[in-house]
Amino acid sequence: MTEEFISFAPRLYRELGDGQWIPPLSSDVRRFMDATVNPYFAEAEIEHFLALDSDGRTVGRISTTIDPAYVERFGKTGFFGWFECVDDPDVASALLRTAETWVAERGMERLAGPYSYCATQEFGLLVAGYDNGPAVFQPHNPPYYRQLLEDAGYEPDFRTNTFSWFGERDASLVEPLVRRGEELRDKLGLTVRDLDPERWDSEVDLVQELLAASFAENHDMVPISKPVLRFQLDELRELIDPRLTRIVEHEGRAVAFSMLAADGNELLKVAGGTVTDEFAARYEELKAGIRGTVVLMMGARPEYEGKGVGRVLVGEIAKVVLGRVGSYRDMHTTWVHEHNWQSRAYLAHTKTGPARTYAVYGKDLSL
C-alpha cells in the first residue's frame, strides 16, 4: 500500500504533463508516512486508501485523520488529505465516500480537507495561481480537483493565500519595511539574534514555546507537540539556515520569532523525486545556490502583540529580499489565512497581490 500510495502521484502528474508539480523525495514521503518514525501517528488516528480501476490500476488516493486534540477544541471534524485523483468524478466520489464513512464510524460529523495530515502540515487545495510555480510546502494540484470536490458536495470553509517577493523586482517595495523594523527595534529596546545551531534541541524547544503562546487562538489550529515539532524540524534541518531564524528578545527574554527555510523546491526540481549519484555529487553546490526562502512560521507572545514587535519581525524577514542574508534574494510565504488581518495589514504595505490561493473544503456528514 505505502509504495503504491507514494508512486501514484508522480505517475499521475507525468500523465497530466503538469510541469509545475515538483515531486518530493520518495524517501522523505516514506518516512513521513511511517507510523514508527512520525510521532504524529501516536497523537492521531490515520488511515490511507487507494482507488483501483477494473484492471487493478491505481486511479486515486486519499488519507483520513482524526486528531483528538482538534476534535476537543473545534468539534467532531475529521480530515482527508494526500488527495490525488484522475479526472473522473466517480473515482473522486468513491474516495471521498470512503473517507466520510471511515470518520463517521468513529463519531465524526464533518469531513474537511485536504490536510496532509493536519493544519500544522501541508494543507489546502490550490484554486488560483496554477501558473505560479510552488515553493516548498506550497501544495500543487490540477485545476479539475476543485470541480471534483464540489461535485461530491464539498464547499469552501475558508481560503488562504501565499505571496512572493523577488529581489530584482521588489526590493524597493520592502525597503521601507526593513527601515521601519530597525527603527522600532531600537525604540523598543529589542535585540534580534540568529538561531544557535550548537543549541539545536533547546532552540527547538524555545520555538515550540513561542509557537504555542502565539498561535493559541489561531483559527483551525491546535498547539503542536514537542515531539511532532522536533520531528518536522529535524527533517528540515538541512534547509534551516540559522541566519533565517530570527529570535527577538526583550531584556534577555525571547518574546517573538520568525523561522524561514531555504526553498527546497529549487533542489527537488533537479532531483526529480530520487537521490541519484549525480544529484548527491552536486548537492552542496545546488544547496549553496538556493535563492528562495519560505516563511514557515512567525509569532509573538500575546502580551507583546500590538506593540510593534510584529513590524520588527516583518522587517527582519524582508531583509532577505534586499540581499542582506547570504545569497538569498527571494521570499515566499506559506498560508496567510483570509481572516489574518494583522499579516494582511503588513502585506498591504508592499502592494503585492497573492501568488497562489488555496481553499479548505468541508462537508457536513449529517446531511
LOBAKOL-86501 format. One record per residue (C-alpha): residue in one letter; chain; x, z, y. Coordinates in steps of 0.02 Angstrom, whole numbers, plus 50000, padded with zeros to 5 digits. Each point is the difference from the previous one (the first is absolute). Layout:
N
<r residu="a" chaine="A" east="X" up="Z" north="Y"/>
...
***
This chain:
367
<r residu="m" chaine="A" east="50000" up="50000" north="50000"/>
<r residu="t" chaine="A" east="50133" up="50051" north="50127"/>
<r residu="e" chaine="A" east="50106" up="49844" north="49985"/>
<r residu="e" chaine="A" east="49851" up="49883" north="50009"/>
<r residu="f" chaine="A" east="49929" up="50099" north="50145"/>
<r residu="i" chaine="A" east="50164" up="49979" north="50094"/>
<r residu="s" chaine="A" east="50032" up="49817" north="49957"/>
<r residu="f" chaine="A" east="49825" up="49938" north="50044"/>
<r residu="a" chaine="A" east="50024" up="50008" north="50189"/>
<r residu="p" chaine="A" east="50158" up="49892" north="50008"/>
<r residu="r" chaine="A" east="49919" up="49873" north="49886"/>
<r residu="l" chaine="A" east="49841" up="49995" north="50104"/>
<r residu="y" chaine="A" east="50090" up="49975" north="50166"/>
<r residu="r" chaine="A" east="50109" up="49863" north="49926"/>
<r residu="e" chaine="A" east="49843" up="49909" north="49943"/>
<r residu="l" chaine="A" east="49920" up="50025" north="50171"/>
<r residu="g" chaine="A" east="50156" up="49935" north="50087"/>
<r residu="d" chaine="A" east="49992" up="50146" north="50122"/>
<r residu="g" chaine="A" east="50173" up="50007" north="50076"/>
<r residu="q" chaine="A" east="49960" up="50153" north="50107"/>
<r residu="w" chaine="A" east="49986" up="50117" north="49851"/>
<r residu="i" chaine="A" east="50166" up="50084" north="49962"/>
<r residu="p" chaine="A" east="50019" up="50064" north="49821"/>
<r residu="p" chaine="A" east="50058" up="50181" north="49985"/>
<r residu="l" chaine="A" east="50135" up="50040" north="49875"/>
<r residu="s" chaine="A" east="49915" up="50015" north="49832"/>
<r residu="s" chaine="A" east="50112" up="50148" north="49959"/>
<r residu="d" chaine="A" east="49936" up="50092" north="50154"/>
<r residu="v" chaine="A" east="49818" up="49966" north="49955"/>
<r residu="r" chaine="A" east="50032" up="50057" north="49823"/>
<r residu="r" chaine="A" east="50069" up="50166" north="50061"/>
<r residu="f" chaine="A" east="49856" up="50023" north="50121"/>
<r residu="m" chaine="A" east="49874" up="49974" north="49859"/>
<r residu="d" chaine="A" east="50091" up="50116" north="49880"/>
<r residu="a" chaine="A" east="49907" up="50164" north="49981"/>
<r residu="t" chaine="A" east="50160" up="50084" north="49939"/>
<r residu="v" chaine="A" east="50093" up="49950" north="50159"/>
<r residu="n" chaine="A" east="49873" up="49996" north="50143"/>
<r residu="p" chaine="A" east="49941" up="50180" north="50036"/>
<r residu="y" chaine="A" east="49838" up="49938" north="50078"/>
<r residu="f" chaine="A" east="49934" up="49974" north="49823"/>
<r residu="a" chaine="A" east="50003" up="50189" north="49979"/>
<r residu="e" chaine="A" east="49890" up="50021" north="50153"/>
<r residu="a" chaine="A" east="49870" up="49863" north="49971"/>
<r residu="e" chaine="A" east="49910" up="49913" north="49859"/>
<r residu="i" chaine="A" east="50052" up="49817" north="49989"/>
<r residu="e" chaine="A" east="49957" up="49853" north="49888"/>
<r residu="h" chaine="A" east="50040" up="49813" north="49996"/>
<r residu="f" chaine="A" east="49895" up="49854" north="49939"/>
<r residu="l" chaine="A" east="50028" up="49814" north="49966"/>
<r residu="a" chaine="A" east="49872" up="49860" north="49998"/>
<r residu="l" chaine="A" east="50028" up="49869" north="49864"/>
<r residu="d" chaine="A" east="49920" up="49829" north="49981"/>
<r residu="s" chaine="A" east="49934" up="49930" north="49836"/>
<r residu="d" chaine="A" east="50175" up="49943" north="49952"/>
<r residu="g" chaine="A" east="50072" up="50174" north="50028"/>
<r residu="r" chaine="A" east="50088" up="49951" north="50161"/>
<r residu="t" chaine="A" east="50007" up="50129" north="50139"/>
<r residu="v" chaine="A" east="49894" up="49949" north="50150"/>
<r residu="g" chaine="A" east="49990" up="50164" north="50096"/>
<r residu="r" chaine="A" east="50057" up="50180" north="50012"/>
<r residu="i" chaine="A" east="49943" up="50162" north="50082"/>
<r residu="s" chaine="A" east="50044" up="50185" north="50002"/>
<r residu="t" chaine="A" east="49891" up="50152" north="50027"/>
<r residu="t" chaine="A" east="50044" up="50168" north="50075"/>
<r residu="i" chaine="A" east="49913" up="50166" north="50021"/>
<r residu="d" chaine="A" east="50096" up="50120" north="50111"/>
<r residu="p" chaine="A" east="49927" up="50176" north="49988"/>
<r residu="a" chaine="A" east="50073" up="50051" north="50168"/>
<r residu="y" chaine="A" east="49919" up="49850" north="50085"/>
<r residu="v" chaine="A" east="49833" up="50033" north="49914"/>
<r residu="e" chaine="A" east="50002" up="50181" north="50054"/>
<r residu="r" chaine="A" east="50030" up="49953" north="50181"/>
<r residu="f" chaine="A" east="49902" up="49838" north="50022"/>
<r residu="g" chaine="A" east="49872" up="49993" north="49861"/>
<r residu="k" chaine="A" east="49974" up="49914" north="49833"/>
<r residu="t" chaine="A" east="50095" up="49838" north="50030"/>
<r residu="g" chaine="A" east="50113" up="49914" north="49874"/>
<r residu="f" chaine="A" east="50124" up="49863" north="50042"/>
<r residu="f" chaine="A" east="50036" up="49829" north="49930"/>
<r residu="g" chaine="A" east="50166" up="49914" north="50028"/>
<r residu="w" chaine="A" east="50133" up="49879" north="49939"/>
<r residu="f" chaine="A" east="49860" up="49873" north="50013"/>
<r residu="e" chaine="A" east="50051" up="49822" north="49958"/>
<r residu="c" chaine="A" east="49880" up="49867" north="49939"/>
<r residu="v" chaine="A" east="49975" up="49814" north="49979"/>
<r residu="d" chaine="A" east="49873" up="49921" north="50116"/>
<r residu="d" chaine="A" east="49850" up="50037" north="49890"/>
<r residu="p" chaine="A" east="49861" up="50119" north="50055"/>
<r residu="d" chaine="A" east="49952" up="50036" north="49819"/>
<r residu="v" chaine="A" east="50175" up="50061" north="49959"/>
<r residu="a" chaine="A" east="50009" up="50106" north="50159"/>
<r residu="s" chaine="A" east="49828" up="50072" north="49965"/>
<r residu="a" chaine="A" east="50050" up="50047" north="49823"/>
<r residu="l" chaine="A" east="50158" up="50087" north="50062"/>
<r residu="l" chaine="A" east="49907" up="50095" north="50135"/>
<r residu="r" chaine="A" east="49856" up="50048" north="49885"/>
<r residu="t" chaine="A" east="50126" up="50070" north="49877"/>
<r residu="a" chaine="A" east="50080" up="50102" north="50139"/>
<r residu="e" chaine="A" east="49829" up="50058" north="50060"/>
<r residu="t" chaine="A" east="49950" up="50056" north="49827"/>
<r residu="w" chaine="A" east="50164" up="50092" north="49972"/>
<r residu="v" chaine="A" east="49988" up="50103" north="50161"/>
<r residu="a" chaine="A" east="49812" up="50028" north="49982"/>
<r residu="e" chaine="A" east="50025" up="50071" north="49825"/>
<r residu="r" chaine="A" east="50115" up="50128" north="50083"/>
<r residu="g" chaine="A" east="49872" up="50053" north="50129"/>
<r residu="m" chaine="A" east="50043" up="49885" north="50146"/>
<r residu="e" chaine="A" east="49863" up="49929" north="50110"/>
<r residu="r" chaine="A" east="50102" up="49872" north="50095"/>
<r residu="l" chaine="A" east="50143" up="49879" north="49968"/>
<r residu="a" chaine="A" east="50118" up="49944" north="50138"/>
<r residu="g" chaine="A" east="50158" up="49898" north="50012"/>
<r residu="p" chaine="A" east="50117" up="49922" north="49975"/>
<r residu="y" chaine="A" east="50115" up="50151" north="49988"/>
<r residu="s" chaine="A" east="50154" up="49987" north="49892"/>
<r residu="y" chaine="A" east="49978" up="50142" north="49956"/>
<r residu="c" chaine="A" east="49949" up="50100" north="50154"/>
<r residu="a" chaine="A" east="50002" up="50004" north="50190"/>
<r residu="t" chaine="A" east="50182" up="50057" north="50011"/>
<r residu="q" chaine="A" east="50055" up="49844" north="49905"/>
<r residu="e" chaine="A" east="49958" up="49817" north="50028"/>
<r residu="f" chaine="A" east="49818" up="49970" north="50039"/>
<r residu="g" chaine="A" east="49881" up="49878" north="50082"/>
<r residu="l" chaine="A" east="49944" up="49821" north="49974"/>
<r residu="l" chaine="A" east="50076" up="49870" north="50115"/>
<r residu="v" chaine="A" east="49858" up="49920" north="50099"/>
<r residu="a" chaine="A" east="50094" up="49917" north="50145"/>
<r residu="g" chaine="A" east="50178" up="49947" north="50037"/>
<r residu="y" chaine="A" east="50031" up="49908" north="49837"/>
<r residu="d" chaine="A" east="50130" up="49887" north="50079"/>
<r residu="n" chaine="A" east="50106" up="50146" north="50061"/>
<r residu="g" chaine="A" east="50123" up="50048" north="49864"/>
<r residu="p" chaine="A" east="49984" up="50180" north="49942"/>
<r residu="a" chaine="A" east="50133" up="50131" north="50028"/>
<r residu="v" chaine="A" east="50031" up="50123" north="49860"/>
<r residu="f" chaine="A" east="49851" up="50116" north="49966"/>
<r residu="q" chaine="A" east="49881" up="49873" north="50076"/>
<r residu="p" chaine="A" east="49889" up="49933" north="49859"/>
<r residu="h" chaine="A" east="49963" up="49814" north="49988"/>
<r residu="n" chaine="A" east="49856" up="49912" north="49913"/>
<r residu="p" chaine="A" east="49910" up="49833" north="50004"/>
<r residu="p" chaine="A" east="49856" up="49977" north="50125"/>
<r residu="y" chaine="A" east="49872" up="49980" north="49860"/>
<r residu="y" chaine="A" east="50017" up="50183" north="49946"/>
<r residu="r" chaine="A" east="49891" up="50051" north="50145"/>
<r residu="q" chaine="A" east="49856" up="49894" north="49937"/>
<r residu="l" chaine="A" east="50023" up="50063" north="49822"/>
<r residu="l" chaine="A" east="49977" up="50180" north="50058"/>
<r residu="e" chaine="A" east="49853" up="49961" north="50113"/>
<r residu="d" chaine="A" east="49914" up="49901" north="49861"/>
<r residu="a" chaine="A" east="50018" up="50154" north="49890"/>
<r residu="g" chaine="A" east="49907" up="50107" north="50128"/>
<r residu="y" chaine="A" east="50147" up="50076" north="50095"/>
<r residu="e" chaine="A" east="50001" up="50024" north="50189"/>
<r residu="p" chaine="A" east="50142" up="50049" north="50118"/>
<r residu="d" chaine="A" east="50020" up="50187" north="50024"/>
<r residu="f" chaine="A" east="50134" up="49984" north="50134"/>
<r residu="r" chaine="A" east="50137" up="49884" north="50061"/>
<r residu="t" chaine="A" east="50183" up="50021" north="50039"/>
<r residu="n" chaine="A" east="50128" up="49889" north="50086"/>
<r residu="t" chaine="A" east="50186" up="49972" north="49990"/>
<r residu="f" chaine="A" east="50105" up="49948" north="50150"/>
<r residu="s" chaine="A" east="50169" up="49915" north="50017"/>
<r residu="w" chaine="A" east="50131" up="49986" north="50137"/>
<r residu="f" chaine="A" east="50152" up="49888" north="49996"/>
<r residu="g" chaine="A" east="50159" up="50030" north="50098"/>
<r residu="e" chaine="A" east="50017" up="49825" north="50071"/>
<r residu="r" chaine="A" east="49818" up="49993" north="50053"/>
<r residu="d" chaine="A" east="49944" up="50175" north="50044"/>
<r residu="a" chaine="A" east="50148" up="50099" north="50071"/>
<r residu="s" chaine="A" east="49930" up="49996" north="50176"/>
<r residu="l" chaine="A" east="49832" up="50066" north="49938"/>
<r residu="v" chaine="A" east="50070" up="50155" north="49918"/>
<r residu="e" chaine="A" east="50139" up="50043" north="50123"/>
<r residu="p" chaine="A" east="49882" up="50103" north="50111"/>
<r residu="l" chaine="A" east="49948" up="50101" north="49846"/>
<r residu="v" chaine="A" east="50181" up="50042" north="49963"/>
<r residu="r" chaine="A" east="50035" up="50049" north="50180"/>
<r residu="r" chaine="A" east="49844" up="50108" north="50012"/>
<r residu="g" chaine="A" east="50039" up="50084" north="49834"/>
<r residu="e" chaine="A" east="50175" up="50048" north="50057"/>
<r residu="e" chaine="A" east="49934" up="50067" north="50164"/>
<r residu="l" chaine="A" east="49873" up="50110" north="49911"/>
<r residu="r" chaine="A" east="50129" up="50057" north="49872"/>
<r residu="d" chaine="A" east="50108" up="50069" north="50140"/>
<r residu="k" chaine="A" east="49855" up="50070" north="50100"/>
<r residu="l" chaine="A" east="49928" up="50093" north="49850"/>
<r residu="g" chaine="A" east="50168" up="50068" north="49944"/>
<r residu="l" chaine="A" east="49994" up="49911" north="49833"/>
<r residu="t" chaine="A" east="50142" up="49941" north="49891"/>
<r residu="v" chaine="A" east="49992" up="49857" north="49875"/>
<r residu="r" chaine="A" east="50109" up="49981" north="49846"/>
<r residu="d" chaine="A" east="50022" up="49888" north="49849"/>
<r residu="l" chaine="A" east="49953" up="50049" north="49823"/>
<r residu="d" chaine="A" east="50149" up="50086" north="49918"/>
<r residu="p" chaine="A" east="50034" up="49912" north="49833"/>
<r residu="e" chaine="A" east="50113" up="50143" north="49944"/>
<r residu="r" chaine="A" east="49846" up="50113" north="50001"/>
<r residu="w" chaine="A" east="49880" up="49875" north="49922"/>
<r residu="d" chaine="A" east="49894" up="50124" north="49902"/>
<r residu="s" chaine="A" east="49974" up="50120" north="50144"/>
<r residu="e" chaine="A" east="49969" up="49855" north="50120"/>
<r residu="v" chaine="A" east="49864" up="49932" north="49884"/>
<r residu="d" chaine="A" east="49923" up="50174" north="49995"/>
<r residu="l" chaine="A" east="50001" up="50003" north="50191"/>
<r residu="v" chaine="A" east="49916" up="49829" north="50007"/>
<r residu="q" chaine="A" east="49867" up="50062" north="49878"/>
<r residu="e" chaine="A" east="49969" up="50154" north="50108"/>
<r residu="l" chaine="A" east="49983" up="49898" north="50159"/>
<r residu="l" chaine="A" east="49894" up="49870" north="49912"/>
<r residu="a" chaine="A" east="49880" up="50130" north="49932"/>
<r residu="a" chaine="A" east="49982" up="50079" north="50172"/>
<r residu="s" chaine="A" east="49978" up="49840" north="50098"/>
<r residu="f" chaine="A" east="49886" up="49909" north="49876"/>
<r residu="a" chaine="A" east="49889" up="50149" north="49961"/>
<r residu="e" chaine="A" east="49849" up="49926" north="50087"/>
<r residu="n" chaine="A" east="50034" up="49815" north="49971"/>
<r residu="h" chaine="A" east="49862" up="49888" north="49937"/>
<r residu="d" chaine="A" east="49996" up="49967" north="49814"/>
<r residu="m" chaine="A" east="50159" up="50096" north="49958"/>
<r residu="v" chaine="A" east="50043" up="50158" north="49907"/>
<r residu="p" chaine="A" east="50171" up="50083" north="50015"/>
<r residu="i" chaine="A" east="50132" up="49920" north="49892"/>
<r residu="s" chaine="A" east="50083" up="50123" north="49883"/>
<r residu="k" chaine="A" east="50187" up="50033" north="49998"/>
<r residu="p" chaine="A" east="50027" up="49923" north="49827"/>
<r residu="v" chaine="A" east="49907" up="49841" north="50046"/>
<r residu="l" chaine="A" east="50085" up="49980" north="50169"/>
<r residu="r" chaine="A" east="50170" up="50034" north="49923"/>
<r residu="f" chaine="A" east="49969" up="49869" north="49866"/>
<r residu="q" chaine="A" east="49945" up="49870" north="50126"/>
<r residu="l" chaine="A" east="50144" up="50031" north="50119"/>
<r residu="d" chaine="A" east="50128" up="50009" north="49860"/>
<r residu="e" chaine="A" east="49939" up="49829" north="49945"/>
<r residu="l" chaine="A" east="50024" up="49936" north="50178"/>
<r residu="r" chaine="A" east="50165" up="50087" north="50035"/>
<r residu="e" chaine="A" east="50099" up="49837" north="49999"/>
<r residu="l" chaine="A" east="49891" up="49939" north="50144"/>
<r residu="i" chaine="A" east="49996" up="50161" north="50101"/>
<r residu="d" chaine="A" east="50143" up="49983" north="50123"/>
<r residu="p" chaine="A" east="50025" up="50176" north="50074"/>
<r residu="r" chaine="A" east="50006" up="49924" north="50174"/>
<r residu="l" chaine="A" east="49821" up="49940" north="49978"/>
<r residu="t" chaine="A" east="49929" up="50174" north="49977"/>
<r residu="r" chaine="A" east="49982" up="50096" north="50162"/>
<r residu="i" chaine="A" east="49970" up="50187" north="49999"/>
<r residu="v" chaine="A" east="49947" up="50076" north="50166"/>
<r residu="e" chaine="A" east="50047" up="50182" north="50028"/>
<r residu="h" chaine="A" east="49949" up="50127" north="50130"/>
<r residu="e" chaine="A" east="50108" up="50154" north="50019"/>
<r residu="g" chaine="A" east="50074" up="49966" north="49829"/>
<r residu="r" chaine="A" east="49834" up="49977" north="49909"/>
<r residu="a" chaine="A" east="49946" up="49832" north="49930"/>
<r residu="v" chaine="A" east="49835" up="49955" north="50083"/>
<r residu="a" chaine="A" east="49976" up="49814" north="49966"/>
<r residu="f" chaine="A" east="50074" up="49857" north="49901"/>
<r residu="s" chaine="A" east="49995" up="49814" north="49969"/>
<r residu="m" chaine="A" east="50064" up="49914" north="49844"/>
<r residu="l" chaine="A" east="50038" up="49815" north="49989"/>
<r residu="a" chaine="A" east="50071" up="49903" north="49854"/>
<r residu="a" chaine="A" east="50096" up="49839" north="49995"/>
<r residu="d" chaine="A" east="49883" up="49856" north="49957"/>
<r residu="g" chaine="A" east="50032" up="49982" north="49815"/>
<r residu="n" chaine="A" east="49897" up="49841" north="49994"/>
<r residu="e" chaine="A" east="50150" up="49910" north="50074"/>
<r residu="l" chaine="A" east="50090" up="50045" north="49838"/>
<r residu="l" chaine="A" east="49852" up="49968" north="49886"/>
<r residu="k" chaine="A" east="49982" up="49823" north="50065"/>
<r residu="v" chaine="A" east="50171" up="49965" north="49927"/>
<r residu="a" chaine="A" east="49976" up="50101" north="49840"/>
<r residu="g" chaine="A" east="49839" up="49913" north="49948"/>
<r residu="g" chaine="A" east="49943" up="50153" north="49903"/>
<r residu="t" chaine="A" east="50155" up="50020" north="49891"/>
<r residu="v" chaine="A" east="50173" up="50072" north="50027"/>
<r residu="t" chaine="A" east="50110" up="49856" north="49941"/>
<r residu="d" chaine="A" east="50190" up="50007" north="49991"/>
<r residu="e" chaine="A" east="50008" up="49888" north="50153"/>
<r residu="f" chaine="A" east="49884" up="50114" north="50098"/>
<r residu="a" chaine="A" east="50095" up="50155" north="49948"/>
<r residu="a" chaine="A" east="50164" up="49920" north="50055"/>
<r residu="r" chaine="A" east="49928" up="49960" north="50172"/>
<r residu="y" chaine="A" east="49899" up="50161" north="50021"/>
<r residu="e" chaine="A" east="50112" up="50091" north="50124"/>
<r residu="e" chaine="A" east="50021" up="49843" north="50105"/>
<r residu="l" chaine="A" east="49812" up="49969" north="50001"/>
<r residu="k" chaine="A" east="49961" up="50182" north="50039"/>
<r residu="a" chaine="A" east="50122" up="50000" north="50146"/>
<r residu="g" chaine="A" east="49912" up="49848" north="50071"/>
<r residu="i" chaine="A" east="49825" up="50074" north="50006"/>
<r residu="r" chaine="A" east="49928" up="49981" north="50175"/>
<r residu="g" chaine="A" east="49828" up="50073" north="49976"/>
<r residu="t" chaine="A" east="49940" up="50179" north="49992"/>
<r residu="v" chaine="A" east="49832" up="50073" north="49950"/>
<r residu="v" chaine="A" east="49921" up="50158" north="50072"/>
<r residu="l" chaine="A" east="49956" up="50103" north="49847"/>
<r residu="m" chaine="A" east="49932" up="50155" north="50086"/>
<r residu="m" chaine="A" east="50008" up="50103" north="50158"/>
<r residu="g" chaine="A" east="49919" up="50157" north="50064"/>
<r residu="a" chaine="A" east="50014" up="50161" north="50099"/>
<r residu="r" chaine="A" east="49948" up="50179" north="49973"/>
<r residu="p" chaine="A" east="49823" up="50023" north="50068"/>
<r residu="e" chaine="A" east="50055" up="50120" north="50136"/>
<r residu="y" chaine="A" east="50113" up="49864" north="50072"/>
<r residu="e" chaine="A" east="49871" up="49861" north="50001"/>
<r residu="g" chaine="A" east="49953" up="49939" north="50173"/>
<r residu="k" chaine="A" east="50160" up="50070" north="50077"/>
<r residu="g" chaine="A" east="50101" up="49841" north="50004"/>
<r residu="v" chaine="A" east="50087" up="50017" north="49832"/>
<r residu="g" chaine="A" east="49910" up="49846" north="49936"/>
<r residu="r" chaine="A" east="50072" up="49896" north="50141"/>
<r residu="v" chaine="A" east="50173" up="50064" north="49958"/>
<r residu="l" chaine="A" east="49978" up="49942" north="49820"/>
<r residu="v" chaine="A" east="49933" up="49831" north="50054"/>
<r residu="g" chaine="A" east="50151" up="49978" north="50113"/>
<r residu="e" chaine="A" east="50119" up="50043" north="49858"/>
<r residu="i" chaine="A" east="49915" up="49876" north="49883"/>
<r residu="a" chaine="A" east="50000" up="49863" north="50132"/>
<r residu="k" chaine="A" east="50189" up="50010" north="50016"/>
<r residu="v" chaine="A" east="50008" up="49894" north="49842"/>
<r residu="v" chaine="A" east="49929" up="49851" north="50094"/>
<r residu="l" chaine="A" east="50133" up="50022" north="50136"/>
<r residu="g" chaine="A" east="50137" up="49989" north="49870"/>
<r residu="r" chaine="A" east="50057" up="50180" north="50023"/>
<r residu="v" chaine="A" east="49994" up="50047" north="49816"/>
<r residu="g" chaine="A" east="50130" up="49908" north="49899"/>
<r residu="s" chaine="A" east="49959" up="49818" north="49964"/>
<r residu="y" chaine="A" east="49811" up="50028" north="49997"/>
<r residu="r" chaine="A" east="49901" up="49901" north="50127"/>
<r residu="d" chaine="A" east="49822" up="49981" north="49934"/>
<r residu="m" chaine="A" east="49867" up="50133" north="49971"/>
<r residu="h" chaine="A" east="49839" up="50001" north="49901"/>
<r residu="t" chaine="A" east="49870" up="50134" north="49977"/>
<r residu="t" chaine="A" east="49903" up="50047" north="49846"/>
<r residu="w" chaine="A" east="49816" up="50038" north="50024"/>
<r residu="v" chaine="A" east="49929" up="50051" north="50170"/>
<r residu="h" chaine="A" east="49822" up="50060" north="49972"/>
<r residu="e" chaine="A" east="49864" up="49928" north="50111"/>
<r residu="h" chaine="A" east="49958" up="50176" north="50059"/>
<r residu="n" chaine="A" east="50180" up="50054" north="50033"/>
<r residu="w" chaine="A" east="49979" up="49999" north="50188"/>
<r residu="q" chaine="A" east="50169" up="50083" north="50035"/>
<r residu="s" chaine="A" east="50103" up="49867" north="49912"/>
<r residu="r" chaine="A" east="49892" up="49863" north="50072"/>
<r residu="a" chaine="A" east="50027" up="50068" north="50175"/>
<r residu="y" chaine="A" east="50188" up="49986" north="49976"/>
<r residu="l" chaine="A" east="49981" up="49826" north="49926"/>
<r residu="a" chaine="A" east="49898" up="49944" north="50149"/>
<r residu="h" chaine="A" east="50153" up="50020" north="50111"/>
<r residu="t" chaine="A" east="50090" up="49863" north="49903"/>
<r residu="k" chaine="A" east="49856" up="49876" north="50023"/>
<r residu="t" chaine="A" east="50025" up="49944" north="49820"/>
<r residu="g" chaine="A" east="49855" up="49956" north="49886"/>
<r residu="p" chaine="A" east="49987" up="50040" north="49814"/>
<r residu="a" chaine="A" east="50105" up="49898" north="49879"/>
<r residu="r" chaine="A" east="49894" up="50038" north="49847"/>
<r residu="t" chaine="A" east="49830" up="50083" north="49974"/>
<r residu="y" chaine="A" east="49947" up="50096" north="49845"/>
<r residu="a" chaine="A" east="49835" up="50073" north="49943"/>
<r residu="v" chaine="A" east="49954" up="50133" north="49875"/>
<r residu="y" chaine="A" east="49839" up="49956" north="49909"/>
<r residu="g" chaine="A" east="49877" up="50121" north="49923"/>
<r residu="k" chaine="A" east="49843" up="50001" north="49896"/>
<r residu="d" chaine="A" east="49872" up="50137" north="49971"/>
<r residu="l" chaine="A" east="49977" up="50011" north="49811"/>
<r residu="s" chaine="A" east="49829" up="50083" north="50013"/>
<r residu="l" chaine="A" east="49919" up="49841" north="50065"/>
***
